[in-house]
Structure formats: structure tokens, C-alpha cells
Amino acid sequence: MRIPALLLAVVTITALAQEPEVRPVPPPGVAIAEAERAELTSGAETLGKDIAKLRVELSAKPALLAELPSVEIFHKAVDWAMRYGEIFDLKQVAVAREQLLQGHARAASLRKGEVPWNTATGLVVRAYRSGIDGSVQPYGLIVPPDWKAGDRTPRRLDFWCHGRNEKLSELAFLQDRQTKEGEFVPPGAFVLHLYGRYCNANKFAGERDLFEALADAEKRYPIDRSRLVVRGFSMGGAACWQFATHHSGMWAAAAPGAGFAETAEFFSVFAEGKTPPPWWEQVLWRWYDATTMAANLSNTATVAYSGEIDKQKQAADIMVRYAEQEGLSFPHIIGPQTAHKYHPEAKPKVEELVTAAAQKGSDPMPPKVRFTTYSLLYPQMEWLAVTGLERHWERADVTAEMSGADRVKIGTKNVTSLVVRQPGGKRFVIDGTELKGAGSPAAVAMTPFRKEGGKWIIPSDPSGELSKNPRLCGPIDHAFMSSFLFVRPTGHAFHDTTGAWAKAELDHAAGFWRKVFRGDAPVKDDSALTDADLANSNLVLWGDPSSNAVLGKILAKLPLQWTQAVLKFRGQEYASASHMPALIFPNPLNPQKYVVLNSGVTFRELALLNNSDQTPKLPDWAIIDVRTPPGPQWPGLVVDAGFFDEQWK
């Protein structure tokens, strides 16, 4: 996956030269009266102090302390609206006042040891603290009216992914989730409305939001894991296609409406007059494209909906085409002469099919599994997980089928290792090689398999070789889907120019994270790093080996050489005075976590204008010429970029 360096330079120089001015997302808020601004700012400050005091009071009461995010979210909603100018309608001034009152009321309840929102039915707003950045993130619930606290009978849960709304601040989301039921309210089911970290089509941290919200809800409500449904419309329909194909083993049904399913066709990337993106960016469309993973719909009941005259009907149409290539089909309900909305006569048809699938439920141990992936970012399908690939970002397939009571037949393509979860003692035939699994039939065993010399074996011990795996496979953006920490340099840089670039990019990355993923990126000085930080977080090191002490400490174990004069990488030399590396690599101080050099998430402001363009813009590594100023598309001139191989070489 490499093109000549000269051609690469031409492509990226052209892209940089055409970088446009872009409108801000979120947009600027409206002006409000100074008295109202002062009132709400002071009110948020007062609530914040009360929450800080309450946190101390509850420190010895973990059950109550765990409920604090559902108080904090009301403070965040108003505080951020004031702090960042995110009042988008004058009517939201009254909404902010009401949410401050709600925050105080919930704080008072917690102080008394009461959690009334845990027993409420109907529209309920909650929040959790994210393990990615420590931020408080909201979600909305519709709790069935016939549910009573203490009832642990498992029930169906539907996720709803919302449409694009650049003004959907926390303030607006909380208001919506307390006043609007939404498109579908299945009788007797819980409905979980995802915030998805704002307006990113549930990608990256927005994708993890579903799993963090589910984990939080499961602590308090009886959720039937075999009856999970994912659905959404418009941008939420795009998210639904992604979840349906990338996590297909977990759904009883998926019901996408409109949206987009891939980048190239929907975004008209190759239209006349457009400059195609660099090759690596095209490869990385395979991260979120649903079309390339359409085979996985064989494991999920899918019900698509489109308006007949909706331009976003394109999403279901292209998915139908790709599914047919895999020998699959699914219902596509079309609202006659309908634009971008549900036709009233189509909704009952959609719900009938979804409910039938939900009642049947998903089978965690189906007799046959079919799985396609392009990356170890998405390794699992029901009772098997792919743990190694021959070539990342190329199609990998696994088919596995029960053959009698004690035999499993497995076929693979582009796979070097996998783990199978089955009752022990079974015989496995993998690509013609027969192996006997460990354990007894009375218990489920996790049996690992590895391909060596073209033959499959059951390894007696894990390979000591550094290799890509589901925890550590790149690209750069993967580091921001679990706990991360920006490590700020405190020393003097090799060169003032590159030092200034690193500082500006750190500031940009932190600000961009707040706008796009609605959290404060954790930041620490290099001198303040602790053992806990090393153990728990991916480290994002800014600067160079002279300015950043942590980078200087691990430099010898990274795949580059870097002095004040020269940066050496892959046999090429670059002037240190004008070039900086951006890369991801297993952290030499803790190989279970990443280290990232000089990069936040790799898409920038231009990609915020169309959700299908919110894809990774850099692969595992890149060399940046900082003499070209950063813009809304690139951090500078990308003079070379690419992927490490499966052994991180």
C-alpha cells in the first residue's frame, strides 16, 4: 500500500493549496442580555461548587457517588453553554434556568441518600463518566410505564442514534430527552437515546458512547442482551449501518433509516474537478464503510427504510447492491413520494419486522458464523474472535459451522490467529487441519489457534513477537477510543519553529476534542507523569526528544532516530528544523498501551462539514513539513505517510 514519494508529494501539496475557509462547527451562539449571562454564569458556578462539596460528602458512599454524573450533567450543560457561547436560541435561557434547578434538586436528593431518577418511568435523563477522557456524557431513556423498581425481568432495549444537528449541545439534548419521545416507542421496551458525543455520526469516541451508555444502564435496569436493537435516521441511520455491520453479532435487529453507508460515493469524492485524497486516506475508509462489511449482515436481521425521493436513499441502495454480492438480502421499506422523513404508513411496517426479530432475539451460540473484517479494530463475531491478520486493511474472512455434536469446521482468509469460545473437548478443522480443543464439554473454553508455517496449531504459550492485535493495531485515531493522556513538554525544543508547531498542535487537538467529542482532553506535564498514567492510558507525547522528557526516555525503543540535526525514519532523512513525525506505536514503557507522537484525532475542521468525511486522515505514521502552516484539513505538508506491518515494523 505505497505510492511513489513524488506522486504523494504532488497529491498532498495540491490538497494543502486548496484548503478553504470553513464555517465553525458548532456555530456561534446568539447574543443574550448581559444580566441573563451573568445570572446563568453565576448559577452554574454555584451548582458546580455544590457538586464539588457533594463529591467529598459521598466519598465513603460509592453507590451514591456513582450517581453523581447524573447530577453533573446539568451543570455541564449550562456551564458549557455560557463558557463557549452555545446558546443558539433565546428560548434556551429559560431552559438553562430550569436545568440549573434540576441539577440542584438532584444534588439535594443525593445528599439525602435518595435517587428518584432510578425509579422514574417515562422520559428520564442520565449520564455516565467516560473511561476515555473522564468527561460526563448524557443519554436519554424511555423507561416503560409498567416497569417497577426492583423488577429484574430482562427486557428489550432499542438504541436510537440521532440525526445531524450542529446545535445539539448538552443543553439542547437534555431538553429534547425530557420533552420528546422520538420516532419509535415499542411497548414494554427500554429505549436508549444516544448523545453519541454530539454530531460525529457515532464514530470514534462517539462509537464507544453506545457501549459506555449500555454498561451504565445495565447497572440499573434489566436489559436483555439477546434483544438489543439499533436504529436511527439520517446521520443516525448512517450510525446504524456502521453498528449493524461492525458489531453485527450483538443485535437482534438493526433498522437504519436514510443516512450514508460509505464515503466515496455518498461524498462524491471522485467527482470531476475534485482532487482525490491521498491513498492512505482511501484505505482508511475501510474503518467505517459499511459496504465492505456487508457480509456481516448475514448475522443480523436488518430492516432498511428510505423515502422514495430522499437523496439519502442512496445509503440503502448501495447496501442492497453490496449485500447482493454476498448472496444476501434484507427488507427495504420505501415511503412513497416521501423526502427525508418516515412515511406514516411505513413506520408500522418497519416496527412489525423489527419487533418480530426482537422477540426472536439473537443467538449467542449460533450454529454458523460468517465474519468479515478489514482490521483488528473489529475482531469479534459471536463465539469467535480474530486476533491476527496477514495484512491489515485487506479483507479477512472467517466462516465457522458446527458439524455434528463435537466438531467445528472453520475456513479462513487473511487470518493468522483466532480464539474460539465453545464447550471444551470439541474437534476443530481449520483450513483442513484438525485439532482437538482443550477442556471438558461441561464448560465453555476459550481455545486459541495460531497459523505457523501455513499450518494451524494450538499454541502452548503466547508468541513473544511484537505484533498487531485487537488492543494495539493502529492507526493513530485508535488511541482516542480508550483512555488517553496528552503529555505536554516542559523542556526546550531542538528548534523554535518545531517547538512552536508542537505547542500550537497540542492546543488545537485539545480544543478540537472539546468541540467534536464534548470532553476536556486530559493534559499533564511530562515531569508529572505517574505509574498510574503509564498503566492506564495511551500517552500522546508532544514535542521532540529534547523538549519532552518521556519521549527522550523511550526514543531508543521507537522506530526512528532523532537528533537536533536530522530525523531518520524508514531509511529517509529529514531536517529536524522543519519536520516532525506523527505516529502511533506500542508504548515501550507499557506495551499494553499506545504511545502517539504529535497528533490528536487526525481529521480536522473541514471534515466536520459532512459526517461521511469524518474519517482518519493519517495512517500509522506520517512525516510533516511544518514550514507549511496547519489548516482545516492537514497539520502541515504531509511529505510521506503509511502503515507499519503486522509486526509493527
N, C-alpha and C positions, 0 to 999 in steps of 0.2 A: 504494500500500500504506500508507494512512494513515487513522486513525480520529480523530474529534474529540478534542481535548485533554481536555475534561471527562470524556468516557467513559473515556479512557485513564487518567486520574487515579483514577476510581472503581475500575477493574479492579485497578490496582496497589495502591491503598490497601487494598482487600479482601484481596488476596493477602498483603500485609505483616501485616495484622491477624491472619491465620490461621496465621502461621508457627509451626510446632510445635517442640517439643524433639525432637531426633533422636539416635539412638544413634550412637556413633562407628564409622567405618569407616576403617582396620582397628579391630577391637575391642581392648580392653585385654588384655595378655598375662597369664599366670598368674604367681604369685609363685614364685620359686625361692630356694633356700638362698643366704644371703649369701656363703658360701665359694665356691659354684659361680659366682655372679655375678662375684665378684672374680677368679676363675680365668679365666673366659671374657673378661672385660673386659681383663685383663692380656694374655691370649693374643692378642686382636685387636690390641691396641696394639703388641705385639711383631711380629706379622706385618705390620702397617702400616708400621712402621719399616724392616723388611727390604725391603718392596716399594719404599719411597721410596729406599732405598740402591740397589736393583737398577735402578731407573729411571735413576739417574745413571750406573751402570756400563754400561748398554745404550744410552746416548745416541748413541754413534757406530755402533751396530749396528741400523739401522732395521728389518730383518727380524725380529730377536728382540724389539725394542721393541714391534712390532705385536702380539706375542703376550701382552703384559703384561696386557691386560684379562681374559684367561682365568685369570690368577693373582689379580688384584684382586677378582674377583667373590666368591671365598671369604672374603676379608677383609670386603667389604661385607656379605655375608650374616650373618656373626657380629657385626660391629660394629653394624649397624643393629638386629639383634635385641636387643642389650644396650642400645644408646643409646635406643631408642624403646619398650622393653618389649614386644617382639614374639616372645617365647617363648610359644606357645599351648598347649603340651603338655609335661609334664615330660620325656617321652622325647626332646624336641628338645635337651636339654642334651647328651646323648651325640652327637647329630647335629652339634651345633656343635663339639664337640671334634674329631670326625672331619673336619669341613670345615676347621678350622684346620690339621690335619695335611696335608690335601690341598693347601692353599694353600702351606705350607712346602715340600712335595715338588715342586710345580710351580715354585716360585721357585728351588729348588736345581737343577732341570733346566735352566731358562733360563740360570742363571748358568754352567752348563757348556756352553751353546750347543746344548742339546737341547730338542726339543718333542715329547715322546712322544704327546701327545694329538692331534697332527696325523696320526699313522699308526695310531691305535687304531681298532678296529671295534666294533660293538655300541653300547651307550649311552655317549655322550660329551657332556659339558657344556662349553660355550664361552661367551664374552662378547665384546662389542664396545663401543667408546666412541662414544656417540651424538653426532652433529653438532648436535643440538638444544640440549642443556644440558651436554655434556661428561661425562655420567654413564656409568657402566659398567652395561650391561644384559645379562642372561643369555639364552641359548637352549639348548635340548637337541637333540641329533642322535641318530638311529639310523643308523649307518653300516653298509651291507650287509657281511656277513661275507666275501663274495667280492671285495670291493674291496681293492686293494693300493695303497699309496702310490706315486705316480708314474703310476698308471693315469689317463689323461685322456680315456677314452671317456665321452662325456656320458651321464648317467643321469637318469631321472625323479626329481623331488623333490616330496614331498607336505608341505604346511604343515598343522599341526594347531593349532587355536585352542581353548584350554581353557575349561572351564565356570566359572561363578561360584564363587569361594572367597575369602571375605573374610580368611582366614588364610593366603593363599598368599604369604607373604613370600619373599624370595630364598632364605632358608634352606630353607623347605619345597619350593620349586620345584627347587632343586638336588638335594635328596634324592629327589624324585619322578623326576627325569630320569636318575638313576643307578640306580633300582630298578624302574621300571615302563616297559614298552614302550608302553602305550596301546592304543587300540581297534583300530588297523589298522597292520599292518607288511607292506606289499606286497613280495614277493620282488624283490631286486635294486635297490630304490629307496632313496634317502635319504628320511628323514622328519625334518622340522624342527619341533620343538615350540616354539611362540612363548610367551614370557612375556607379551608384549603390554603391558608396564609395569603388571602386576598385575591389576586387576579392573575395567577400564573398557570391556569388550566391544570391545577393539581399536579404540577411537576416538581421534581427535586424535593425540597422541604415541604412543598405543598402535597406531594405524594405521601410522604411519611405522616402527614397530618391525619390521614384516614386511619392509619394503624395506631397512632398515639391516641386519637379520639376513641377508637374502638376499645383499646385497653382501659381507658379511663371509664367508659360507660359500663364495661363488663364488671367493674368492681362494685357497681351499684344496682345494676339491672340484670334480669335473667335473659341473656342473649343466646339464642340457638345458633351455634356456629355452622350448622348444616343448612340454615335457612337465611343466609345473608344475600341480599340483593343490592346491586349497584346500578344507579340510574342517574340521569342528568340531561340537561337540554342546553343547546348552543355550546358555549365553551364547556359547560358541564357535560354535554354529550361527547365532546372530544375527550374529556377526562374519563368518561365511562368506557369509551373504546379502549383507552390505554389500560385501565384496570382490568377490563374483560380479557384482553389478550396477554397482558404481562403477569397477571395474578389469577389466571383463569381457574385454577384448582379450588379456589375458596368460595366461588359463587354458586348459589342455587340458580340465579338468573342475572342477566345483565340487560339493561333496557336503555340504550343510548338514543337520544333524540337530536338530530341535526349535528352540529359541531364540525370537527375535522378529524381525519384519521391518519394523516401523514403530512409531510411538509412540502415536498417538491411540487405536486400537482395543485394542492389547495392554495399555496402561496405563489404559484406561477413563477417558480424560481428560474426556469429556463426560458421564460418569455423573451421575445425579440427585444433587444435594447437593454436587457439586464445582464450584468456581469455575474457569471456563475460563481458561487462561493468556492473557497479552496477545497481540495479533495478530501482533507480530513474532516471538514465540516459535513460534507456529504456522507461520509462513512458514519459519522455520529448521529445522523438522522435515525439510524437503526436503534438508537437508545429508546426513543418514544414512538416511532412509527408503529401503528397497529397493523398495517397491511402486511408487513413482512412476517408477522407472527400470527397471521390469520388461522394457521393450522391449530392453534391452541383453542379456538372456539369449538373444536370437537369435544372439549371437556366442559363446556358451559352452555346452558340454554340461553340463547340470545334473541332478543326481540327488538328490532330497529324500528324507528319512526322517523318520517320526514314529511314536511309539507310538500305538496306536488310542485309548487312554484317557488320553493325556497332554494336559494343558491347553495345552502349548506346541505341540501340533499346529496351533494357530491360525496359526502362522507360515507353514507350508507351504500351509495352506488359503487364506490371504489372498493369498499369492504366486501360487497357481494361478488365483485369480479375476482378479488384475491381469494375469497373463500371457495369459489367455484374451482379455481386452480388446485385447491387442496382436496377437492371432492366433497365439499361441504355446502350446506345451505342453511338459511335461517329466515324466519318471517320478517318481511319488511312492510310495515303498515304505512300507507301513504294517505295523508289528509287531502281530499280533493280540492283543487283550486285554493290551496292554503299556502300562505307565505311562512314566515318564521314564527310559528306557534303551533300548539296542539289543536287539531280539529276536534270539536266536541264529540263527534261520533266515533273518532278514532281512539280516544282515551279509554273507553270501556273495553275495546278490543285489546289494547295494549295490556291493560290491567288483568284481563281474563287469562292471557297467556302467561304473564309474569306470576300471577297468583298460583296457577296450576304448577308451574315449575317450583315455586317456593314451597308449596305443600308437599311436593315430592321430595325436595331437599337435595343437597349434594351428598355424594357418597365419598367419604374419606379414603375408602379402600376399594375403588372401582376395579373390576377385573381387567380392564385395559386402559393404558395411559399412553397418550400421544403428546409429545412436548417438543416445541421448537424454541430456540433462543439464539441470540447473537452475542450474548455477553453473560458473564457470571454475575452481573448485576441482578439478573433474573434467573436463578438456578433451579427453582423447585416447581414440581407439579405433583400434587398429592403425595404418593408414597415413594417418590424418588427425587433425588437432587443431583444435579450435575455439579461437580466440584473442580473439574479441569477441562480445558479445551486445547485442541491442537493449534487453532488460530482464532484469536479473538476477533470479533466483529465480522466473522463469516458465519454462515448459517450452520447451526448444530441441531441435530435431531435425535430423539430417543423415542422408540416405541417399546412398550413393555406390556406383556399379556400373560395372565395366568394360563397355564397349560396343565390341566388336571389339578389335583389337590395339593401337590407338593412340588410343582415345577413352575418356574417363571422364565419366559423367553424374552430376551431383550436384544434389540438391534440399535446400533448407534452410528452416528456420522459426526466427525469432527469433535469427538469426546475422548478425553484421556483418563478421566476418573469420575466416579459417581458413588452415591450412597443410596441404598435401598432399605426402606422400612417395611419389613414383612415379618410374620411369625417365623421363629427360628427353625432351622433344620431343613429349609427348602433347598432345592437344587435350582441353580440359575444357569441358563445357557445364554451367554453374551457373545454375540457375533460368532457363534459356532463353538465357543469354548465353554465347557461345562464345569461348574464349580459348586461346591456344597457350602451353604451358609452356616454360620455358627448359631449356637443357642438351641433351645427346645421349642417345639410347636406351641407350648403353653404361654410363651411370652413373645412380645414383639422385639425384634432385634434390628439394630442399625448395622447393616453389613456394607463395608466399603469395598470398592473394586478399583483397581488401577491397571492401566494398559502399559505393558513394558515389552519392548521388542516386538510389537504387533500382536501380543497375546495378553488376555485379561488374567489377572491374578487377584487373590485376596491378600493384601499386604499385611505382613506381621507387625510392621511399625510404620509410622508416617514418614514420608520422604523428607529428608533433611535439606533438600534443594529449595532455594527461594523460588517461588512460583506464584503466578496469579491464582487467586482463589476467590470465593464469593465475598469475603471480607475485604480483600485487597486486590482490586483488578483495574483501577483507574476507570475513566480518565479523571482529570483534575476535579471536575464538578462532583465526583462521588464523595470527596472528602467532606462535603457540606450537607450530606444526608444522615450524618450521625454527629456526635459531639465533636466540636472543633474549637480551636482557640487561636486567635490572631496573636502572634508573638512580635512585639514591637522592638526594633533595635534601639539600643541606648549608646552604642559606640559611634566612632567616626567612620564614615563610609570611605571606601577606596577613592571615590571621586564625588565631588559635589553634585555633578549632574545626575549620576545614577542614584545617589542618596536622595536627592530631591524627588526623583521619579518614584522611588520606592515609597517615600512618605506620602506623596500625592495618591498613589495607587492604594495604599492602605486606607487612607481617608475615603477614597472613592468606594472601595469594597465595603467598608463599614456603613457608609451612607446608603449604598445601593441595597445592601442586605435589609436595612430598615425599611426602605421604600417597597421592595419587592416581596420580602418574606416576613415583614412585620415583627421583627425582633431586633434587639440590640446585640450585635456581634460581640462575643466575649473577647476582650483585649487585655494582654498583660505585657509588661516589660520583660525582655529576655533575662534580666537579673532576678526576676521574681518567680520564675518557673519552679513548680514543686514536683515532687514524685507523683502526687495525685494527678497533676496535669498530664504527666507523661503516661500514666496508666490509663487515663480515662478519655483522652481527647486526641483527635488529629491535630497536629501542630502546623500552623501556617506561618512560616518564617519569612519576615520581610527584611530586605536589605541584602547585604553581602557578608562574606566571612569576616570582614573587619568590623562592620557595624553591628552585626547580630552574633552574640556570643554563642548561642545554641547552634547556629549554622556553622560557625567556626569550629565548634567541637566535633561535629559529625561530618565535616566536609570530606575527610579521607575515606568515608564509607559510602559516599554518594557517587554516582556515575559521571562525575565531571571534575575537572581541575580548574581552580580559580585563584588567580593572583591579582595584584594591583595592575599588572600589565595586560594579562591575557585571560580569557575564558576559553577553556578547551572542552569540547564535547563532540563525541562521535567522530573523532579524528579531524575536526574542524577547529580553527582558531578564530576568535572574535576579540576585538579590542574591549577591554573591561571598562574603559572610559565611556563607551557608548552602547554597550549591550548588556542585557540582563536575562537570566534564564527564568522561565516559569515551568515548573514541573511537579509531578506527584511521584512518590516513591515510598516503599515501606520504611518506617522510621527506624534507623539503626539503634536508637535508644529503647524502642519497644516495637518489634516487628509485627505486632498485632494491630498497630495503628499506622496511619499515614503521616508523612511529612510532605508539606507543599511549600514550594518556594515562590514567593512574589505573585500570588494570584488569589483572587476571590472567585466567585462563580464567573464563568467565562463569557456569558452573553452580557450585553450592555444595553444602554438606553434605547437604541434603535430597535432591538428585538421586543421591547415592551409594546410596540405599536400593533403587533399581530401575534397572538399567542402561539400560532404554529411556528413562528420564528424563534420561540424561546427554547432553543436547543443549544448544546455545548458548541462553543466557537473555537476552543482549543482542545487538543487531544491529551496525551500523557505528558508531552513536553513541547516547549517552544522557545525559540531564541528571539528576543525583542530588541530591535534597534530603537533606543529611547530618544534618538535625535528627531524622530517623527512624533509630534505631540499626540498623546492619547485623545481619543474621540468617542463618540457614542456607539462605535462598532468594534474598535480594536484598542488595546492598551498602548499601541505604538506600531511600528512596522514589524510584522512577523516575517523574519527572514528565513526561518526554517521551522518545521514542526513535524511531529509524528508520534508513533506509539512505541513503547517498549514491547519486547516479545513476551512470550509466556513465562520466561524465567527472569523478567524484569531486566533484560539486557538490551 
